[in-house]
Amino acid sequence: MSCPAIIAELRESLKKVESDGLRRRPVLPFGIAPIDERLAPGGLRLDSLHEISAASPAPSDDAAATLFMAGIAARAWGPVLWVVRRRDLFAPGLYQAGLAPGRLIYAEAADDAELLALMEEGLRHRGLGAVVGEVKRAAMPNTRRLQLAAEGGKTIALLMKRHARAANDKGGGNPLAVPSAAMTRWRIASAPSGPLPVGDAGVGRARWQVELVRQRGGESAEWIMEACDETGRLALPARLVDRTAGAGRALSRAA
């Protein structure tokens, strides 16, 4: 199916989307004070593009980055368009991160260019809570178009930069090395889980190392977080504090 045909089909699907009546906010907070206080507007701007990348090509890091995006989308206000290049999303995993199947609209793209075009179309629709896409390459002009499409609306744009298979790929193996117009850029890695209380077998809630690599109007930062729960919310483990890039000072714990 050609790109114009896919976009036409997507437009028909978007016409059927109706608002769920939830209050739309200009900023989507994490609900964790040490994190929201470090973000320049007090959370993630909804009318903006945000980039996410796994810290490595390892499946555990890739899954952590995907679920990090799912948790953000789950806390957005309405339907979610998720554009993919390959059919590897695990719906039960997204559901456990708070993203119910009934809120999802899937679109499959043949290549990165088609995926970016579908994301742009979804952002301009203005009837979605979030638009999510996964690419290997997106140059500055591509991300600038997505940022411009998001501006003026309340649809958050989440772009996952996947690791390329080739070791000599442009960017030196770092998907975030390419300049971008994104408002924030995040790097996610899996981290060792905490132990359960004495007497219980197994390990506790999954943990992620979450790095705010860059943000407009603010500094970078790094945290260890507990993974998204069934509402899409992260948690800051007890006795763990934010480690800022270069600052080295501890922040107050989340309430």
N, C-alpha and C positions, 0 to 999 in steps of 0.2 A: 504494500500500500504506500502511495506517495505521501510526501510530507503535507501538501495542501489537503489531501483527502483525510489524513489523520487529524489535522487542525479543524477541518469542517466537522468531523465526527466529535471532536472534543467540544466544539462550540455547541453542538446539539445537546451534549451531556450537561454542559454548564447551564444551559437554559432551564434545565429541570431542577437545578439547585436552588433551594430556598433558605433564607436565614433561619436559624433555630431560635432566634429571639434573645440570645445571650448578649449582654452588654459588651460592646467593642471598646477596647482601651487602646490608647496610643502606645503603651509600653506593656510588655509581658514580663513581670518579675519572676524570679525563681522562687521567691518566698523564703530565701535564706539570707539573712542580713549581711554577713561578710561578703557574699557574692554580689548582691544587688547594690551594696554601697560602693563596690569597685566599678560597676558599670556606669558610664557617664550619665545616662538618663534614668538610672534606677532600675534598669531591666533591659530586655531586648526590645528595640524599637520594632513595632509591627509593620511600619511602612518602609522596611529596609531589607537588604540582602545580608544574610549571615552565612559564613562558610565553615564547614566542619571537615576534618580529616582524621583518619585513624593514625595513630603514632607509628604503626608499621603495617606491612601487608598481612600480618598474622590474623587468622580468623577471629581470635578472641578480641583483638583491637578493632577489627572491622565491625564485629557485632556490637561492641561497646559504642562506637561512633554512630551506628545506625539507630540503636536504641536511645542514645542521647538526643538525636533528631526527633525520634518518635515521641519522646516525652515532651519536647517543646511543642510539637504539633498537637499533641493531645491536650495541652493546656490552652491552645488557641481557641477562638470562639465558635468555629463552625466546621463545615466540610473541608476535607483535606485532599488536594490533588497530589498524588505521588507518581512521578515520572521515572521509569526505570529503563535500563539498557538490557538487563538480563533478569530472568524470573527466579530470583533467589531470595526474595523477601519471605520471611516466616511469619505468617499472619498471627498465630498464637503468641509469638514473642512480642509483636507490636501491641497486641491486646493486653499482655501483661505489663507493658509500659504505659498503659492508659489509652491507647488508640484503638477504639472500637471499630470493627469491620464496617458497620453501618455508616461511618463518617468518611470512609475512604473511597476515592475515585482513582483507579489505576489507569495509567497510560504507558504504553511501551513504545520506545523510540528506537529507530534503526541505528542512529549514531549520535554523537554529542551535539552536532548542529541541530538535529531534529529535536533532541531533548530540550535544548535551550530555547528553541522556538515555542515548544509546548508550554514550558514554564512561563515564558513571557506572555503567552496568550492567557494562561490561567491567572496571572497577576493582574492583567488589565481587565479581567472580568469583574473584579471587585466583590464577588459573591462567595469567596472562599476564605476560610480562616488561615490556611497555610498552603503553600506550594513547595513541594519537596522534589529535588532531583539529584541524580548521582552521575557524575562525569569523570572522565580521566583528564580532560584538558578543557580549560575555559580561559581565554585570554582576557586582558583588561577590557577591550571593547565589548566582549560578551557579558562580563559581569556589570559593566556600566549600563548596558541595556536592561538587565534585570533590575538593577537599582532604580533606574528611571521609571521602569514599569511599576515598581512597588510604591514609589513616592506618591503621596496624596491619597493612598488607600489605607486599609487596616488588615492587609494580607501579608503575613510574614513569609519571607522567601528563605528557604534553607537549601543550600547547595553543598552536597558532599563531594569532595575531591578524592577520588580513589587513587591508590598507588598503581603506577604502571608496572607491567610485568618486566619490561626491558630495563636492565640495570643502567643503561646509558641514556635513558629517556631524559628529555629536557626537564630541568628542575632538580637533577641530581638525586632522584628518589624522594624528594620532599614535595608533596603536592601543593604545599602552601608557599613554595619559593617563587611562584609566578605572581607578579603584582595583581592586585584585585581592587575593585571598587566596593567590596563588602564593608558593612559597618563594623562587624566583628569577625574574627577568625579564631577557630577553636581546634585544638589537637587533643584527641581522646585516646586513652590507653587503659587496658584492664589492669587491675591492681589486686594484690592478695586480699582475700576476704578476711574479715575479723572472725575470731573464734566465738562459738556460742557459749552461753554460760556454763559453768562447771556442771557436769552431769549429763549434758546434752551431746549427742553425737553429731558429727558433721561440722560444717562451717556456716557462718552467718551470711547476711545479705551481701550480694556482690558489690565490689567497690571499683571505682574508676579513678584514674588520674586525669584530671580535667585542666587543661592549660588554655588560658585566654592569651593567645599569641599576639593579637593586635586588636585595638579598638580605636575608633576615631574619638578624639577628645579625652582619652583616658590612658591608663597604664596597663601593661600586661600583668598577669597574675596566674597562680597555680594552686589547685586544691586537690585533696583526696576526698571524693564524695561517695556516698552509698548510692547504688544504682536506682533508676526510676522505679517507683512503686506502681500500683494499679491506677493511680490518678495522674501519673506522669511526673511526679515530684521527686526530686533528689533530696538527699539528707546529708548533713555534714556530721561525720562520726565524732563521737565524744573524744576529747583529748587530742584532736587533730585540728590544727589551725592553718590558715592561709599562708603560703610561702610566696611572697611577691617577687617579681623579677627585679633583682638588683637592690630592692629596699631592705629585705631581710627582717621586716618587723612583723610581729604577730598581731592579728586582728581579733576583735572580740568574737565570741562564739555566737552561733545562731540561737535565737530565742526558742 
